[in-house]
Amino acid sequence: MKKTLVALSVLAAATSAQAIELYNQDGVTVNMHGDIEVVYKNEVNRSSMQQEIQDADFGFDVRYAINDEFSFGAYWEFDGSEDTNAKITENGDTYVAVYSQSYGSIKFGRLCTAVDDMGIGSDYQYGIKTYLDNTTNECADEGVRYDYDNGTFYATLGLIQDKVGMTELDGGVVVQKPASDTEYFDGKLGYRVADFDFTAFYSNTNVEVAKGDHTGYGLEARFAGIESVNLAAAYYATSSDTDNEDNNVVAFAADYTMDKWVFAAGYSIGDHDDNAKDQDNWFLNAGYGIAPNTTVYAEIGGEEKDNVDTDTALAIGVKAEF
């Protein structure tokens, strides 16, 4: 134990692009990561600028080697800012997992599933749309997630249940949320070839109320064959049991890297069965790496709806991670 504590105190001072290695001995590894983001921003429907703490998290990833093929792991994340400027904190992702060198990994606990990986564009605050107004349950307790990636093909399967209920923060107040017996599952399938990366998504929410179910689809294509440039295009659609709730989105995004600068832009066109909910979104930003894994950025974004007056939003912030 004494040797372990010495290793923790020495290695915690070191940083890397991915995490801090706190311990590595006899088939046991402990890594720590964290991130923080502070931004000064307004919104398309609020012109006044305000400071927000949006991230203040750290987590521990512990793994035990079973043999050359398999390892067992546990992950715990401390979510220091569950919502903007939150003073009440909670656990973030919390799960146990089995990892395989050949067959992928499977995780059980509080986690996010495949649809959490959906989306294109290197935005910081405003971004572009995927599904318009259909909610998904991809981040919750009672979750299972399987991942596989051999470099060319990759896949994820996820399942979320709500059999137990939970407490959650609502405007900084802890409230009890009863179990809904909702079942949610999703998946993604991807293929990398040459300079292209193609990904397909599927999600289904099964709600124990009449006309509450909805299904989502997504297709994304990325191209990195031009030096310092990334291009992406996507199509998303949802089909709902509720009348006049189907929608689809077409999105485009690009970014360009020049030394320590990254410039990015994106645009999405959203079409809804209810014309009043048609919505286009766009963003344009520039980020500068002032230190390893630390970026200062400025971003503008907009939202366009029929017969709705909106302003161009502005965000100036800094984010750091290890």
Contacts in CASP RR format, 6 or more apart in sequence:
PFRMAT RR
TARGET T0000
AUTHOR 0000-0000-0000
METHOD contacts of the structure
MODEL  1
MKKTLVALSVLAAATSAQAIELYNQDGVTVNMHGDIEVVYKNEVNRSSMQ
QEIQDADFGFDVRYAINDEFSFGAYWEFDGSEDTNAKITENGDTYVAVYS
QSYGSIKFGRLCTAVDDMGIGSDYQYGIKTYLDNTTNECADEGVRYDYDN
GTFYATLGLIQDKVGMTELDGGVVVQKPASDTEYFDGKLGYRVADFDFTA
FYSNTNVEVAKGDHTGYGLEARFAGIESVNLAAAYYATSSDTDNEDNNVV
AFAADYTMDKWVFAAGYSIGDHDDNAKDQDNWFLNAGYGIAPNTTVYAEI
GGEEKDNVDTDTALAIGVKAEF
3 25 0 8 1.000
4 23 0 8 1.000
4 25 0 8 1.000
7 22 0 8 1.000
7 23 0 8 1.000
7 25 0 8 1.000
8 22 0 8 1.000
8 23 0 8 1.000
8 30 0 8 1.000
11 20 0 8 1.000
11 21 0 8 1.000
11 22 0 8 1.000
11 23 0 8 1.000
12 20 0 8 1.000
12 22 0 8 1.000
12 32 0 8 1.000
14 20 0 8 1.000
14 21 0 8 1.000
15 292 0 8 1.000
15 293 0 8 1.000
15 322 0 8 1.000
16 322 0 8 1.000
17 292 0 8 1.000
17 293 0 8 1.000
18 31 0 8 1.000
18 33 0 8 1.000
19 31 0 8 1.000
19 32 0 8 1.000
19 33 0 8 1.000
19 34 0 8 1.000
19 61 0 8 1.000
19 322 0 8 1.000
20 31 0 8 1.000
20 32 0 8 1.000
20 33 0 8 1.000
20 322 0 8 1.000
21 29 0 8 1.000
21 30 0 8 1.000
21 31 0 8 1.000
22 30 0 8 1.000
22 31 0 8 1.000
22 32 0 8 1.000
22 60 0 8 1.000
23 29 0 8 1.000
23 30 0 8 1.000
24 30 0 8 1.000
27 64 0 8 1.000
27 65 0 8 1.000
28 62 0 8 1.000
28 63 0 8 1.000
28 64 0 8 1.000
28 65 0 8 1.000
29 61 0 8 1.000
29 62 0 8 1.000
29 63 0 8 1.000
30 60 0 8 1.000
30 61 0 8 1.000
30 62 0 8 1.000
31 60 0 8 1.000
31 61 0 8 1.000
32 58 0 8 1.000
32 59 0 8 1.000
32 60 0 8 1.000
32 61 0 8 1.000
33 58 0 8 1.000
33 59 0 8 1.000
33 61 0 8 1.000
33 321 0 8 1.000
33 322 0 8 1.000
34 57 0 8 1.000
34 58 0 8 1.000
34 59 0 8 1.000
34 321 0 8 1.000
34 322 0 8 1.000
35 55 0 8 1.000
35 57 0 8 1.000
35 58 0 8 1.000
35 319 0 8 1.000
35 320 0 8 1.000
35 321 0 8 1.000
35 322 0 8 1.000
36 53 0 8 1.000
36 55 0 8 1.000
36 56 0 8 1.000
36 57 0 8 1.000
36 319 0 8 1.000
36 320 0 8 1.000
36 321 0 8 1.000
37 53 0 8 1.000
37 54 0 8 1.000
37 55 0 8 1.000
37 317 0 8 1.000
37 318 0 8 1.000
37 319 0 8 1.000
37 320 0 8 1.000
38 51 0 8 1.000
38 52 0 8 1.000
38 53 0 8 1.000
38 54 0 8 1.000
38 317 0 8 1.000
38 318 0 8 1.000
39 51 0 8 1.000
39 52 0 8 1.000
39 54 0 8 1.000
39 124 0 8 1.000
39 125 0 8 1.000
39 315 0 8 1.000
39 316 0 8 1.000
39 317 0 8 1.000
39 318 0 8 1.000
40 49 0 8 1.000
40 50 0 8 1.000
40 51 0 8 1.000
40 52 0 8 1.000
40 315 0 8 1.000
40 316 0 8 1.000
40 317 0 8 1.000
41 49 0 8 1.000
41 50 0 8 1.000
41 52 0 8 1.000
41 125 0 8 1.000
41 313 0 8 1.000
41 314 0 8 1.000
41 315 0 8 1.000
41 316 0 8 1.000
41 317 0 8 1.000
42 48 0 8 1.000
42 49 0 8 1.000
42 50 0 8 1.000
42 311 0 8 1.000
42 313 0 8 1.000
42 314 0 8 1.000
42 315 0 8 1.000
43 313 0 8 1.000
44 126 0 8 1.000
44 301 0 8 1.000
44 302 0 8 1.000
44 303 0 8 1.000
44 310 0 8 1.000
44 311 0 8 1.000
44 312 0 8 1.000
44 313 0 8 1.000
45 310 0 8 1.000
45 311 0 8 1.000
47 311 0 8 1.000
49 314 0 8 1.000
52 84 0 8 1.000
52 85 0 8 1.000
53 81 0 8 1.000
53 84 0 8 1.000
53 85 0 8 1.000
53 86 0 8 1.000
54 81 0 8 1.000
54 84 0 8 1.000
55 81 0 8 1.000
55 319 0 8 1.000
56 80 0 8 1.000
56 81 0 8 1.000
57 77 0 8 1.000
57 78 0 8 1.000
57 79 0 8 1.000
57 80 0 8 1.000
57 81 0 8 1.000
57 92 0 8 1.000
58 77 0 8 1.000
58 78 0 8 1.000
59 75 0 8 1.000
59 76 0 8 1.000
59 77 0 8 1.000
59 78 0 8 1.000
60 75 0 8 1.000
60 76 0 8 1.000
60 77 0 8 1.000
61 73 0 8 1.000
61 75 0 8 1.000
62 73 0 8 1.000
62 74 0 8 1.000
62 75 0 8 1.000
63 71 0 8 1.000
63 72 0 8 1.000
63 73 0 8 1.000
63 99 0 8 1.000
64 71 0 8 1.000
64 72 0 8 1.000
64 73 0 8 1.000
65 71 0 8 1.000
66 72 0 8 1.000
68 101 0 8 1.000
69 100 0 8 1.000
69 101 0 8 1.000
69 102 0 8 1.000
70 98 0 8 1.000
70 99 0 8 1.000
70 100 0 8 1.000
70 101 0 8 1.000
71 98 0 8 1.000
71 99 0 8 1.000
72 96 0 8 1.000
72 97 0 8 1.000
72 98 0 8 1.000
72 99 0 8 1.000
73 96 0 8 1.000
73 97 0 8 1.000
73 98 0 8 1.000
73 99 0 8 1.000
74 95 0 8 1.000
74 96 0 8 1.000
74 97 0 8 1.000
75 93 0 8 1.000
75 94 0 8 1.000
75 95 0 8 1.000
75 96 0 8 1.000
75 97 0 8 1.000
75 107 0 8 1.000
76 91 0 8 1.000
76 93 0 8 1.000
76 94 0 8 1.000
77 91 0 8 1.000
77 92 0 8 1.000
77 93 0 8 1.000
77 94 0 8 1.000
78 89 0 8 1.000
78 91 0 8 1.000
78 92 0 8 1.000
79 89 0 8 1.000
79 90 0 8 1.000
79 91 0 8 1.000
79 92 0 8 1.000
80 86 0 8 1.000
80 89 0 8 1.000
80 90 0 8 1.000
81 89 0 8 1.000
82 88 0 8 1.000
82 89 0 8 1.000
82 90 0 8 1.000
82 169 0 8 1.000
83 169 0 8 1.000
83 171 0 8 1.000
83 172 0 8 1.000
86 169 0 8 1.000
86 172 0 8 1.000
87 172 0 8 1.000
88 169 0 8 1.000
88 172 0 8 1.000
88 174 0 8 1.000
90 169 0 8 1.000
91 110 0 8 1.000
92 110 0 8 1.000
93 110 0 8 1.000
93 111 0 8 1.000
93 112 0 8 1.000
94 109 0 8 1.000
94 110 0 8 1.000
94 111 0 8 1.000
95 107 0 8 1.000
95 108 0 8 1.000
95 109 0 8 1.000
95 110 0 8 1.000
95 111 0 8 1.000
95 143 0 8 1.000
96 107 0 8 1.000
96 108 0 8 1.000
96 109 0 8 1.000
97 105 0 8 1.000
97 106 0 8 1.000
97 107 0 8 1.000
97 108 0 8 1.000
98 105 0 8 1.000
98 106 0 8 1.000
99 105 0 8 1.000
103 148 0 8 1.000
104 146 0 8 1.000
104 147 0 8 1.000
104 148 0 8 1.000
104 149 0 8 1.000
105 146 0 8 1.000
105 147 0 8 1.000
106 144 0 8 1.000
106 145 0 8 1.000
106 146 0 8 1.000
106 147 0 8 1.000
107 143 0 8 1.000
107 144 0 8 1.000
107 145 0 8 1.000
107 146 0 8 1.000
108 143 0 8 1.000
108 144 0 8 1.000
109 141 0 8 1.000
109 142 0 8 1.000
109 143 0 8 1.000
109 144 0 8 1.000
110 140 0 8 1.000
110 141 0 8 1.000
110 143 0 8 1.000
111 139 0 8 1.000
111 143 0 8 1.000
111 145 0 8 1.000
112 138 0 8 1.000
112 139 0 8 1.000
112 145 0 8 1.000
113 138 0 8 1.000
113 139 0 8 1.000
113 143 0 8 1.000
113 145 0 8 1.000
113 156 0 8 1.000
113 157 0 8 1.000
113 158 0 8 1.000
113 159 0 8 1.000
113 160 0 8 1.000
113 184 0 8 1.000
113 185 0 8 1.000
113 186 0 8 1.000
113 187 0 8 1.000
114 138 0 8 1.000
114 145 0 8 1.000
114 156 0 8 1.000
114 157 0 8 1.000
114 158 0 8 1.000
114 186 0 8 1.000
114 187 0 8 1.000
114 188 0 8 1.000
114 201 0 8 1.000
114 203 0 8 1.000
115 136 0 8 1.000
115 138 0 8 1.000
115 186 0 8 1.000
115 187 0 8 1.000
115 188 0 8 1.000
115 201 0 8 1.000
115 203 0 8 1.000
116 138 0 8 1.000
116 139 0 8 1.000
117 156 0 8 1.000
117 188 0 8 1.000
118 130 0 8 1.000
118 188 0 8 1.000
118 201 0 8 1.000
118 218 0 8 1.000
118 220 0 8 1.000
118 236 0 8 1.000
119 130 0 8 1.000
119 220 0 8 1.000
119 234 0 8 1.000
119 251 0 8 1.000
120 128 0 8 1.000
120 220 0 8 1.000
120 222 0 8 1.000
120 232 0 8 1.000
120 233 0 8 1.000
120 234 0 8 1.000
120 251 0 8 1.000
120 252 0 8 1.000
120 253 0 8 1.000
121 127 0 8 1.000
121 128 0 8 1.000
121 232 0 8 1.000
121 253 0 8 1.000
121 255 0 8 1.000
121 264 0 8 1.000
121 266 0 8 1.000
122 230 0 8 1.000
122 253 0 8 1.000
122 255 0 8 1.000
122 262 0 8 1.000
122 264 0 8 1.000
122 285 0 8 1.000
123 264 0 8 1.000
123 266 0 8 1.000
123 283 0 8 1.000
123 285 0 8 1.000
123 299 0 8 1.000
124 285 0 8 1.000
124 297 0 8 1.000
124 299 0 8 1.000
124 315 0 8 1.000
124 317 0 8 1.000
124 319 0 8 1.000
125 283 0 8 1.000
125 299 0 8 1.000
125 301 0 8 1.000
125 313 0 8 1.000
125 315 0 8 1.000
126 281 0 8 1.000
126 283 0 8 1.000
126 299 0 8 1.000
126 300 0 8 1.000
126 301 0 8 1.000
126 302 0 8 1.000
126 313 0 8 1.000
126 315 0 8 1.000
127 266 0 8 1.000
127 281 0 8 1.000
127 283 0 8 1.000
127 301 0 8 1.000
128 251 0 8 1.000
128 253 0 8 1.000
128 266 0 8 1.000
128 267 0 8 1.000
128 268 0 8 1.000
128 281 0 8 1.000
128 282 0 8 1.000
128 283 0 8 1.000
129 236 0 8 1.000
129 249 0 8 1.000
129 251 0 8 1.000
129 268 0 8 1.000
129 270 0 8 1.000
129 279 0 8 1.000
129 281 0 8 1.000
130 218 0 8 1.000
130 234 0 8 1.000
130 236 0 8 1.000
130 249 0 8 1.000
130 251 0 8 1.000
131 216 0 8 1.000
131 236 0 8 1.000
131 238 0 8 1.000
131 247 0 8 1.000
131 249 0 8 1.000
132 238 0 8 1.000
132 247 0 8 1.000
132 249 0 8 1.000
132 270 0 8 1.000
132 272 0 8 1.000
132 277 0 8 1.000
132 279 0 8 1.000
133 245 0 8 1.000
133 247 0 8 1.000
133 272 0 8 1.000
133 277 0 8 1.000
134 214 0 8 1.000
134 216 0 8 1.000
134 238 0 8 1.000
134 240 0 8 1.000
134 245 0 8 1.000
134 247 0 8 1.000
135 205 0 8 1.000
136 184 0 8 1.000
136 186 0 8 1.000
136 203 0 8 1.000
136 205 0 8 1.000
137 160 0 8 1.000
137 162 0 8 1.000
137 182 0 8 1.000
137 184 0 8 1.000
137 205 0 8 1.000
138 160 0 8 1.000
138 184 0 8 1.000
138 186 0 8 1.000
138 203 0 8 1.000
140 160 0 8 1.000
140 162 0 8 1.000
140 166 0 8 1.000
140 184 0 8 1.000
141 164 0 8 1.000
141 165 0 8 1.000
141 166 0 8 1.000
142 160 0 8 1.000
142 161 0 8 1.000
142 162 0 8 1.000
142 163 0 8 1.000
142 164 0 8 1.000
143 158 0 8 1.000
143 159 0 8 1.000
143 160 0 8 1.000
143 161 0 8 1.000
144 158 0 8 1.000
144 159 0 8 1.000
144 160 0 8 1.000
145 156 0 8 1.000
145 157 0 8 1.000
145 158 0 8 1.000
145 159 0 8 1.000
146 155 0 8 1.000
146 156 0 8 1.000
146 157 0 8 1.000
146 158 0 8 1.000
147 154 0 8 1.000
147 155 0 8 1.000
147 156 0 8 1.000
148 154 0 8 1.000
148 155 0 8 1.000
148 156 0 8 1.000
149 155 0 8 1.000
151 192 0 8 1.000
152 191 0 8 1.000
152 192 0 8 1.000
152 193 0 8 1.000
153 189 0 8 1.000
153 190 0 8 1.000
153 191 0 8 1.000
153 192 0 8 1.000
154 188 0 8 1.000
154 189 0 8 1.000
154 190 0 8 1.000
154 191 0 8 1.000
154 192 0 8 1.000
155 187 0 8 1.000
155 188 0 8 1.000
155 189 0 8 1.000
155 190 0 8 1.000
156 187 0 8 1.000
156 188 0 8 1.000
157 185 0 8 1.000
157 186 0 8 1.000
157 187 0 8 1.000
158 185 0 8 1.000
158 186 0 8 1.000
158 187 0 8 1.000
159 183 0 8 1.000
159 184 0 8 1.000
159 185 0 8 1.000
160 183 0 8 1.000
160 184 0 8 1.000
160 185 0 8 1.000
161 182 0 8 1.000
161 183 0 8 1.000
161 184 0 8 1.000
162 179 0 8 1.000
162 180 0 8 1.000
162 181 0 8 1.000
162 182 0 8 1.000
162 183 0 8 1.000
163 179 0 8 1.000
163 181 0 8 1.000
164 179 0 8 1.000
165 176 0 8 1.000
165 177 0 8 1.000
165 178 0 8 1.000
165 179 0 8 1.000
165 180 0 8 1.000
166 176 0 8 1.000
166 177 0 8 1.000
167 174 0 8 1.000
167 175 0 8 1.000
167 176 0 8 1.000
167 177 0 8 1.000
168 174 0 8 1.000
168 175 0 8 1.000
168 177 0 8 1.000
169 175 0 8 1.000
180 207 0 8 1.000
180 208 0 8 1.000
181 208 0 8 1.000
182 205 0 8 1.000
182 206 0 8 1.000
182 207 0 8 1.000
182 208 0 8 1.000
183 205 0 8 1.000
183 206 0 8 1.000
184 203 0 8 1.000
184 204 0 8 1.000
184 205 0 8 1.000
184 206 0 8 1.000
185 203 0 8 1.000
185 204 0 8 1.000
186 201 0 8 1.000
186 202 0 8 1.000
186 203 0 8 1.000
186 204 0 8 1.000
187 201 0 8 1.000
187 202 0 8 1.000
187 203 0 8 1.000
188 199 0 8 1.000
188 200 0 8 1.000
188 201 0 8 1.000
188 202 0 8 1.000
189 199 0 8 1.000
189 200 0 8 1.000
190 197 0 8 1.000
190 198 0 8 1.000
190 199 0 8 1.000
190 200 0 8 1.000
191 197 0 8 1.000
191 198 0 8 1.000
192 198 0 8 1.000
194 225 0 8 1.000
195 223 0 8 1.000
195 224 0 8 1.000
195 225 0 8 1.000
196 221 0 8 1.000
196 222 0 8 1.000
196 223 0 8 1.000
197 221 0 8 1.000
197 222 0 8 1.000
197 223 0 8 1.000
197 224 0 8 1.000
198 219 0 8 1.000
198 220 0 8 1.000
198 221 0 8 1.000
198 222 0 8 1.000
199 219 0 8 1.000
199 220 0 8 1.000
199 221 0 8 1.000
199 222 0 8 1.000
200 217 0 8 1.000
200 218 0 8 1.000
200 219 0 8 1.000
200 220 0 8 1.000
201 216 0 8 1.000
201 217 0 8 1.000
201 218 0 8 1.000
201 219 0 8 1.000
201 220 0 8 1.000
202 215 0 8 1.000
202 216 0 8 1.000
202 217 0 8 1.000
202 218 0 8 1.000
203 215 0 8 1.000
203 216 0 8 1.000
203 217 0 8 1.000
204 213 0 8 1.000
204 214 0 8 1.000
204 215 0 8 1.000
204 216 0 8 1.000
205 212 0 8 1.000
205 213 0 8 1.000
205 214 0 8 1.000
205 215 0 8 1.000
206 213 0 8 1.000
207 213 0 8 1.000
210 241 0 8 1.000
211 240 0 8 1.000
211 241 0 8 1.000
211 242 0 8 1.000
211 243 0 8 1.000
212 240 0 8 1.000
212 241 0 8 1.000
212 242 0 8 1.000
213 240 0 8 1.000
213 241 0 8 1.000
214 238 0 8 1.000
214 239 0 8 1.000
214 240 0 8 1.000
214 241 0 8 1.000
214 242 0 8 1.000
214 245 0 8 1.000
215 238 0 8 1.000
215 239 0 8 1.000
215 240 0 8 1.000
216 236 0 8 1.000
216 237 0 8 1.000
216 238 0 8 1.000
216 239 0 8 1.000
217 236 0 8 1.000
217 237 0 8 1.000
217 238 0 8 1.000
218 234 0 8 1.000
218 235 0 8 1.000
218 236 0 8 1.000
218 237 0 8 1.000
219 234 0 8 1.000
219 235 0 8 1.000
219 236 0 8 1.000
220 232 0 8 1.000
220 233 0 8 1.000
220 234 0 8 1.000
221 232 0 8 1.000
221 233 0 8 1.000
221 234 0 8 1.000
222 230 0 8 1.000
222 231 0 8 1.000
222 232 0 8 1.000
223 230 0 8 1.000
223 231 0 8 1.000
223 232 0 8 1.000
224 230 0 8 1.000
224 231 0 8 1.000
228 256 0 8 1.000
228 257 0 8 1.000
228 258 0 8 1.000
229 254 0 8 1.000
229 255 0 8 1.000
229 256 0 8 1.000
229 257 0 8 1.000
230 254 0 8 1.000
230 255 0 8 1.000
231 253 0 8 1.000
231 254 0 8 1.000
232 251 0 8 1.000
232 252 0 8 1.000
232 253 0 8 1.000
232 254 0 8 1.000
233 250 0 8 1.000
233 251 0 8 1.000
233 252 0 8 1.000
233 253 0 8 1.000
234 249 0 8 1.000
234 250 0 8 1.000
234 251 0 8 1.000
234 252 0 8 1.000
235 248 0 8 1.000
235 249 0 8 1.000
235 250 0 8 1.000
235 251 0 8 1.000
236 248 0 8 1.000
236 249 0 8 1.000
236 251 0 8 1.000
237 246 0 8 1.000
237 247 0 8 1.000
237 248 0 8 1.000
237 249 0 8 1.000
238 245 0 8 1.000
238 246 0 8 1.000
238 247 0 8 1.000
238 248 0 8 1.000
239 246 0 8 1.000
240 246 0 8 1.000
243 273 0 8 1.000
244 273 0 8 1.000
244 274 0 8 1.000
245 273 0 8 1.000
245 274 0 8 1.000
246 272 0 8 1.000
246 273 0 8 1.000
247 270 0 8 1.000
247 271 0 8 1.000
247 272 0 8 1.000
247 273 0 8 1.000
247 277 0 8 1.000
248 270 0 8 1.000
248 271 0 8 1.000
249 268 0 8 1.000
249 269 0 8 1.000
249 270 0 8 1.000
249 271 0 8 1.000
250 268 0 8 1.000
250 269 0 8 1.000
250 270 0 8 1.000
251 266 0 8 1.000
251 267 0 8 1.000
251 268 0 8 1.000
251 269 0 8 1.000
252 266 0 8 1.000
252 267 0 8 1.000
252 268 0 8 1.000
253 264 0 8 1.000
253 265 0 8 1.000
253 266 0 8 1.000
253 267 0 8 1.000
254 264 0 8 1.000
254 265 0 8 1.000
254 266 0 8 1.000
255 262 0 8 1.000
255 263 0 8 1.000
255 264 0 8 1.000
255 265 0 8 1.000
256 262 0 8 1.000
256 263 0 8 1.000
256 264 0 8 1.000
260 288 0 8 1.000
260 289 0 8 1.000
260 290 0 8 1.000
261 286 0 8 1.000
261 287 0 8 1.000
261 288 0 8 1.000
261 289 0 8 1.000
262 286 0 8 1.000
262 287 0 8 1.000
262 288 0 8 1.000
262 295 0 8 1.000
263 285 0 8 1.000
263 286 0 8 1.000
263 287 0 8 1.000
264 283 0 8 1.000
264 284 0 8 1.000
264 285 0 8 1.000
264 286 0 8 1.000
265 282 0 8 1.000
265 283 0 8 1.000
265 284 0 8 1.000
265 285 0 8 1.000
266 282 0 8 1.000
266 283 0 8 1.000
266 284 0 8 1.000
267 280 0 8 1.000
267 281 0 8 1.000
267 282 0 8 1.000
268 280 0 8 1.000
268 281 0 8 1.000
268 282 0 8 1.000
269 280 0 8 1.000
270 278 0 8 1.000
270 279 0 8 1.000
270 280 0 8 1.000
271 278 0 8 1.000
272 278 0 8 1.000
272 279 0 8 1.000
275 306 0 8 1.000
276 305 0 8 1.000
276 306 0 8 1.000
276 307 0 8 1.000
277 305 0 8 1.000
278 305 0 8 1.000
278 306 0 8 1.000
279 303 0 8 1.000
279 304 0 8 1.000
279 305 0 8 1.000
280 303 0 8 1.000
280 304 0 8 1.000
280 305 0 8 1.000
281 301 0 8 1.000
281 302 0 8 1.000
281 303 0 8 1.000
281 304 0 8 1.000
282 301 0 8 1.000
282 302 0 8 1.000
283 299 0 8 1.000
283 300 0 8 1.000
283 301 0 8 1.000
283 302 0 8 1.000
284 299 0 8 1.000
284 300 0 8 1.000
284 301 0 8 1.000
285 297 0 8 1.000
285 298 0 8 1.000
285 299 0 8 1.000
285 300 0 8 1.000
286 297 0 8 1.000
286 298 0 8 1.000
286 299 0 8 1.000
287 295 0 8 1.000
287 296 0 8 1.000
287 297 0 8 1.000
287 298 0 8 1.000
288 295 0 8 1.000
288 296 0 8 1.000
288 297 0 8 1.000
289 295 0 8 1.000
289 296 0 8 1.000
290 296 0 8 1.000
291 320 0 8 1.000
293 320 0 8 1.000
293 321 0 8 1.000
293 322 0 8 1.000
294 318 0 8 1.000
294 319 0 8 1.000
294 320 0 8 1.000
294 321 0 8 1.000
295 318 0 8 1.000
295 319 0 8 1.000
295 320 0 8 1.000
296 317 0 8 1.000
296 318 0 8 1.000
297 315 0 8 1.000
297 316 0 8 1.000
297 317 0 8 1.000
297 318 0 8 1.000
297 319 0 8 1.000
298 314 0 8 1.000
298 315 0 8 1.000
298 316 0 8 1.000
298 317 0 8 1.000
299 314 0 8 1.000
299 315 0 8 1.000
300 312 0 8 1.000
300 313 0 8 1.000
300 314 0 8 1.000
300 315 0 8 1.000
301 312 0 8 1.000
301 313 0 8 1.000
301 314 0 8 1.000
302 310 0 8 1.000
302 312 0 8 1.000
302 313 0 8 1.000
303 310 0 8 1.000
304 310 0 8 1.000
END
